[in-house]
Each structure stands twice: as structure tokens, then as C-alpha cells.
Amino acid sequence: MRRTLSFLCLALLGGAVQAHDLWLEATGADYLLLQGHRHSAHAGAELVAYDPARVRDAICVDAGGRERPLAVPATHPVRLAGPCSVLQLRHVSGFWTKTPWGTHNQPKTAVDGAVLASWHSEESLKRVGAWSPAAARPLGRGLEISPQRDPFALAVGDKLSVRVTDEGRPLAGVPVAYAGETRGVSGADGTIAIRLRRPGIQLISATLDEPRIDGQADRSLRTATLQFEVAP
């Protein structure tokens, strides 16, 4: 299917998609953007450095649904000013090209020799820190996942319905992953119910795979991640 990430594509990329998790940690009234495997089912370093220039379009939403853009500092780790009921940002790692000799953070037009796969990668991260009706509504900026009920009222073992949207429009048939494993695909209205299997920080992700026609890469891979916490 054109709009869903195929198992063949995932195998060819060799796990490069979402190799590390991104998440936001509260520090006082602000938030630090971190990357690594602290909350991942995969082995690897707990924290991994990233280029702060990749962080774009940070938006803070208050309990009344009012939005304000956030300045993104050029320092690592990126610190964003709060408090926010919902905080959403984009992390764009750009073009990637896989060859028999390694994977390069470049478009395929800049790489010599055989190309096995090439893609452009972008991720949106939405942290819900407090529940309000505004948290259930997509911001309408690209690919998103939004909770359809208060996740803070849930416990381990409960199910949470989430909706996958692109530019605010529901998307059907998109694979949705939890704890590093695909749990199903979004329905006709863009929703899917995910069972929460552990306490602490929760990361629910959806990835959309679309062809590119600009010649710089074969595919465009966009991932949206929803973050919230469940009490022990």
C-alpha cells in the first residue's frame, strides 16, 4: 500500500527508522528533549546526543487550547520553556541513503556507488502533560497522534483509544506501535485502542511511508509519537 510502511521497507532500512526514541522530560516548568533507549524495548545507550538544529516548530498549548510558539535554542539538549498542557515539536533528521558499505545522512544524489534504499526522515513528538479537551484535538500540523480520553485516569492493563491524523484529517490503515512493537492499524476514523502494558512514560508511534518524486530519495518516512505517563 502506498501510504503504509511495508515490512519489506523496514527490513531494507535495517532498523534505521526510529533507531532511538525521542522524549521530553520535565525540569521545573521547562522541558528537556532527550534521545536514546531509556524507555525502549531495544538495547542501546540510555542517552544519545543529537543535533539541536534538527528540532523545529515547537508549539506549547495551555489547558484552554491557546497555542504559542516556542523558541528552540541551538544547544544540546534542547530546553523548551513551559509550562504546557500539550507540547508538540518536529525533529527532522533529513535524507538517509543505505549502501552495501553503510548508511549515510545524505540524499542518494550525493552518494557514489550502489544504493539499496533512500529516504527522508521526520518525526513529530507530542507530550501530553495534563488532560483537557484540547489534548484530544489534533493541532493540524502534519502527522499526529492524539488521545481520545484522559490517559491519566488509566492504569496498567487499561486500553487507550488514540487517533492518527495528518494535517488534522483522520488516517486509516496506518501501523501503530507501542513498546517497540506494532499493535495494529488505525481504523476508518483514524482510531485504534492500545493496551497499556507498563507504568511510567508511554510512547505510542505511527509511521507513514510515501514515495518521493524529487529524486533525492525514494521514500518519505514520517513518524508521530504520543508521550504521556501512567502511574505505577
Buried (B, 14 or more C-beta within 10 A) or exposed (E): EEEBBEEEBBEBBEEBBBBBBBBBBBEEEBBBBBBBBBBBEEEEEEEBEBBBEBBEBBBBBBBEBEBEEBEBEEEBBBBBBBBBBBBBBBBBBBBBBBBEEEBBEBBBEEBEEEBEBBBBBBBBBBBBBBBBEBBBBBBEBBBBBBBBBBBBEBEEEBEBBBBBBBEEEBBBEBBBBBBBEBBEBBBEEBBBBBEBEEEEBBBBBBBBBBEBEEEBBBBBBBBBBBBBBBEE
